[in-house]
C-alpha cells in the first residue's frame, strides 16, 4: 500500500507543479496582451472598441448577425433607436 501512496503523492505533486507553471504562463500572456492594448492606445486607438472587435472576430458571421438582431430588437423595444432608423423607408 505504501508504494501506491507514494505514486499518488508523486502524481499530485506533478499536477500541482504543472498548474502552477501554467498559471505563471497565463499571467505572462495577460501582461503581454495588456502591453499590446497600451501600445494601441498610445497610437490613438480606442481600446474598448478593440476589445469588442477581438471578441466579435472569435464568432462566426451567423452568430454575430443573430446577436446584432437581438440587440436591435431590445434597443427598439426600449426606445433607444431614434425614429427613422428603426423604420423602413415608407
CNS distance restraints for C-alpha pairs under 8 A (distance, minus, plus):
assign (resid   1 and name CA) (resid   5 and name CA) 6.45 0.50 0.50
assign (resid   2 and name CA) (resid   6 and name CA) 6.35 0.50 0.50
assign (resid   3 and name CA) (resid   7 and name CA) 6.19 0.50 0.50
assign (resid   4 and name CA) (resid   8 and name CA) 6.13 0.50 0.50
assign (resid   5 and name CA) (resid   9 and name CA) 6.10 0.50 0.50
assign (resid   6 and name CA) (resid  10 and name CA) 6.10 0.50 0.50
assign (resid   7 and name CA) (resid  11 and name CA) 6.16 0.50 0.50
assign (resid   8 and name CA) (resid  12 and name CA) 6.07 0.50 0.50
assign (resid   9 and name CA) (resid  13 and name CA) 6.09 0.50 0.50
assign (resid  10 and name CA) (resid  14 and name CA) 6.12 0.50 0.50
assign (resid  11 and name CA) (resid  15 and name CA) 6.15 0.50 0.50
assign (resid  12 and name CA) (resid  16 and name CA) 6.18 0.50 0.50
assign (resid  13 and name CA) (resid  17 and name CA) 6.11 0.50 0.50
assign (resid  14 and name CA) (resid  18 and name CA) 6.15 0.50 0.50
assign (resid  15 and name CA) (resid  19 and name CA) 6.19 0.50 0.50
assign (resid  16 and name CA) (resid  20 and name CA) 6.14 0.50 0.50
assign (resid  17 and name CA) (resid  21 and name CA) 6.15 0.50 0.50
assign (resid  18 and name CA) (resid  22 and name CA) 6.15 0.50 0.50
assign (resid  19 and name CA) (resid  23 and name CA) 6.03 0.50 0.50
assign (resid  20 and name CA) (resid  24 and name CA) 6.30 0.50 0.50
assign (resid  21 and name CA) (resid  25 and name CA) 6.32 0.50 0.50
assign (resid  22 and name CA) (resid  26 and name CA) 6.04 0.50 0.50
assign (resid  23 and name CA) (resid  27 and name CA) 6.24 0.50 0.50
assign (resid  24 and name CA) (resid  28 and name CA) 6.28 0.50 0.50
assign (resid  25 and name CA) (resid  29 and name CA) 6.18 0.50 0.50
assign (resid  26 and name CA) (resid  30 and name CA) 6.08 0.50 0.50
assign (resid  27 and name CA) (resid  31 and name CA) 6.16 0.50 0.50
assign (resid  28 and name CA) (resid  32 and name CA) 6.26 0.50 0.50
assign (resid  29 and name CA) (resid  33 and name CA) 6.21 0.50 0.50
assign (resid  30 and name CA) (resid  34 and name CA) 6.19 0.50 0.50
assign (resid  31 and name CA) (resid  35 and name CA) 6.29 0.50 0.50
assign (resid  32 and name CA) (resid  36 and name CA) 6.40 0.50 0.50
assign (resid  33 and name CA) (resid  37 and name CA) 6.36 0.50 0.50
assign (resid  34 and name CA) (resid  38 and name CA) 6.19 0.50 0.50
assign (resid  35 and name CA) (resid  39 and name CA) 6.16 0.50 0.50
assign (resid  36 and name CA) (resid  40 and name CA) 6.19 0.50 0.50
assign (resid  37 and name CA) (resid  41 and name CA) 6.12 0.50 0.50
assign (resid  37 and name CA) (resid  47 and name CA) 6.22 0.50 0.50
assign (resid  38 and name CA) (resid  42 and name CA) 6.14 0.50 0.50
assign (resid  39 and name CA) (resid  43 and name CA) 6.30 0.50 0.50
assign (resid  40 and name CA) (resid  44 and name CA) 6.54 0.50 0.50
assign (resid  40 and name CA) (resid  45 and name CA) 5.34 0.50 0.50
assign (resid  40 and name CA) (resid  46 and name CA) 7.62 0.50 0.50
assign (resid  40 and name CA) (resid  47 and name CA) 6.94 0.50 0.50
assign (resid  41 and name CA) (resid  45 and name CA) 4.92 0.50 0.50
assign (resid  41 and name CA) (resid  46 and name CA) 6.15 0.50 0.50
assign (resid  41 and name CA) (resid  47 and name CA) 6.09 0.50 0.50
assign (resid  45 and name CA) (resid  50 and name CA) 7.60 0.50 0.50
assign (resid  46 and name CA) (resid  50 and name CA) 6.30 0.50 0.50
assign (resid  47 and name CA) (resid  51 and name CA) 6.08 0.50 0.50
assign (resid  48 and name CA) (resid  52 and name CA) 6.51 0.50 0.50
assign (resid  49 and name CA) (resid  53 and name CA) 6.24 0.50 0.50
assign (resid  50 and name CA) (resid  54 and name CA) 6.25 0.50 0.50
assign (resid  51 and name CA) (resid  55 and name CA) 6.37 0.50 0.50
assign (resid  52 and name CA) (resid  56 and name CA) 6.12 0.50 0.50
assign (resid  53 and name CA) (resid  57 and name CA) 6.06 0.50 0.50
assign (resid  54 and name CA) (resid  58 and name CA) 6.71 0.50 0.50
assign (resid  55 and name CA) (resid  59 and name CA) 7.20 0.50 0.50
assign (resid  56 and name CA) (resid  64 and name CA) 6.90 0.50 0.50
assign (resid  59 and name CA) (resid  63 and name CA) 6.16 0.50 0.50
assign (resid  59 and name CA) (resid  64 and name CA) 6.33 0.50 0.50
assign (resid  60 and name CA) (resid  64 and name CA) 6.38 0.50 0.50
assign (resid  61 and name CA) (resid  65 and name CA) 6.13 0.50 0.50
assign (resid  62 and name CA) (resid  66 and name CA) 6.16 0.50 0.50
assign (resid  63 and name CA) (resid  67 and name CA) 6.28 0.50 0.50
assign (resid  64 and name CA) (resid  68 and name CA) 6.13 0.50 0.50
assign (resid  65 and name CA) (resid  69 and name CA) 6.08 0.50 0.50
assign (resid  66 and name CA) (resid  70 and name CA) 6.26 0.50 0.50
assign (resid  67 and name CA) (resid  71 and name CA) 6.11 0.50 0.50
assign (resid  68 and name CA) (resid  72 and name CA) 6.09 0.50 0.50
assign (resid  69 and name CA) (resid  73 and name CA) 6.12 0.50 0.50
assign (resid  70 and name CA) (resid  74 and name CA) 6.15 0.50 0.50
assign (resid  71 and name CA) (resid  75 and name CA) 6.05 0.50 0.50
assign (resid  72 and name CA) (resid  76 and name CA) 6.02 0.50 0.50
assign (resid  73 and name CA) (resid  77 and name CA) 6.16 0.50 0.50
assign (resid  74 and name CA) (resid  78 and name CA) 6.24 0.50 0.50
assign (resid  75 and name CA) (resid  79 and name CA) 6.13 0.50 0.50
assign (resid  75 and name CA) (resid  80 and name CA) 4.98 0.50 0.50
assign (resid  75 and name CA) (resid  81 and name CA) 6.17 0.50 0.50
assign (resid  76 and name CA) (resid  80 and name CA) 5.88 0.50 0.50
assign (resid  76 and name CA) (resid  81 and name CA) 5.67 0.50 0.50
assign (resid  76 and name CA) (resid  86 and name CA) 6.98 0.50 0.50
assign (resid  81 and name CA) (resid  85 and name CA) 6.55 0.50 0.50
assign (resid  81 and name CA) (resid  86 and name CA) 6.50 0.50 0.50
assign (resid  82 and name CA) (resid  86 and name CA) 7.24 0.50 0.50
assign (resid  83 and name CA) (resid  87 and name CA) 7.02 0.50 0.50
assign (resid  84 and name CA) (resid  88 and name CA) 7.52 0.50 0.50
assign (resid  84 and name CA) (resid  89 and name CA) 7.98 0.50 0.50
